[in-house]
Amino acid sequence: MSDTAAGLIQLGLLLVALAVVYKPLGDYMARVFSTEKHLKLEKGLYRLFRVNPDSEQRWPTYAAGVLGFSFVSVVLLYLLQRLQPILPWSLGRGSVSPAVAFNTAISFVTNTNWQSYVPETTMGHFVQMAGLTVQNFLSAGVGLAVAIALTRGFIRSRTDRLGNFWVDLTRGTVRVLLPMAFVFALVLIALGVVQSLKAGVAVTNPDGSQSTIALAPAASQEAIKELGTNGGGILNANSAHPFENPNAWTNLIELFLILVIPVSLTRTFGRLVGKNKQGYVLLGVMGLLWAASLAVIWFSEARASNPAALAAGASMEGKEQRFGISSTSIFADTTTGTSTGAVNGAHDSLSGLGGGGPLLNMLYGEISPGGVGTGLYGILVMAIIAMFLAGLMVGRTPEYLGKKLGKREVTCAAISMLAMPTVVLLGAGIALMLPDTAGALGNSGAHGLSEILYGYASTGNNNGSAFGGLTATSDWFQSSFGVAMALGRFIPIVAVLCLAGSLAAQRKVPETAGTLPTTGPLFATMLTGTVVLVAALTFIPALALGPIAEALA
């Protein structure tokens, strides 16, 4: 079977699987966040942490809960890394350096999972399981909670209450993420993914020497790594490692896990606002952007145009033989179209245009289809911007889902939208001016610029993947990437919650003959055009000097 045929089959199976679970999972999540009943386990957690589950919060209180919880999570995860030598299952590994511990703590709490260390030699099993894996659940739960809070802003009227952050976080973790991760961890083990508490296994090399291959509880980490759109590998090669992703079936399952919640959340949104078509149009825009990027990446990688690829007969540098060009292209598109960042190949080895596809996915704002929760509230922000632009063109106060979009709402949406470009362009610009940056690059010229731009796009968008040519171990990159991850995560969250509070305080306005319909192809076209236009106006100069220049060279 040809590589293209295998890729098309895998793509077809992926789309069928997502279509099968779209309605049941989306409806289930809608029930999870709308029911008034609490599970016994949840009640026990509420009593333990002294939470009144029947009380609701204003948006500043909800935001304070998100920020306070995240701050405590960063501190605890930092301390776990620094105290590693005295913890069980440390495997003899020492304390993580302050800069790396700071960067890693922010990275996993913000759902970025950027890794500037080698997991096999840096982290023991206890820190991996009690620290990093726990944050894989909780950071995804935070994103899910914020998306639901924004949805409530659209469906509620004349109230200052958005729900309870602690209840939303608990329900998303206990009822959605935990059971799904448990089931798929067992599936991955059955398909050959390693699950072991041993430090490693000794092997004899062909020359008679002895080596140790690192082992880890990979399957349990892998399931939530992909399901929560986290992306941090328990082994350095991430999903290109045969212990994390041994074959085509595990590759398919990991792709499914990355997409299933962000895709199904559009159905949840439609159910909660009472119009399923509202979710369908958001899904259509997400799918169109994802498919367009996939076509660019796949075509660029399958078309051997540079001298090395022509000599070899294919662009296989940096790709696993067991996945090939097609599966690597699908994975690269999916992991950057969401906020996952896991990789099954080296993005630094992609062609100029092929590498530009993943970069552009992130520069869209991670909405194709985005991360758990973040993709939904990200595309809703863009929908508000699109309706605002439409209102300017027709001279009418814009409305969306029965809510007027005035100065406060548009300002909140604009702040959320502009936070990421500000972080990316300022960070990359400052890095380019520093004299030591050239020594951190694996390549010069256009590709070197792409490495820097990709690094800040990845951290500012809470993605976590990297162009491997950039050595980001200096204190500058550790610190600046940490700041980029924090600002790229929490500024949009606060702006989105402010937007939700403003929307919830309004009364619903009835549709009239002048109301622009938001369930048809016209709105879908406007939304798609707005996403592309905003990214183009913001990033075309940088892209022209990086991946576009490399592709044209």
PyMOL commands that set and color helices and strands:
alter all, ss='L'
color gray80, all
select helices_A, chain A and resi 3-32+40-48+59-82+84-86+98-109+119-122+125-155+165-190+218-227+238-240+248-273+276-302+307-312+324-337+347-349+352-363+374-394+407-433+437-440+445-460+475-505+521-545+547-552
alter helices_A, ss='H'
color red, helices_A
select strands_A, chain A and resi 200-204+210-214+399-400+403-404
alter strands_A, ss='S'
color yellow, strands_A
deselect
rebuild
show_as cartoon
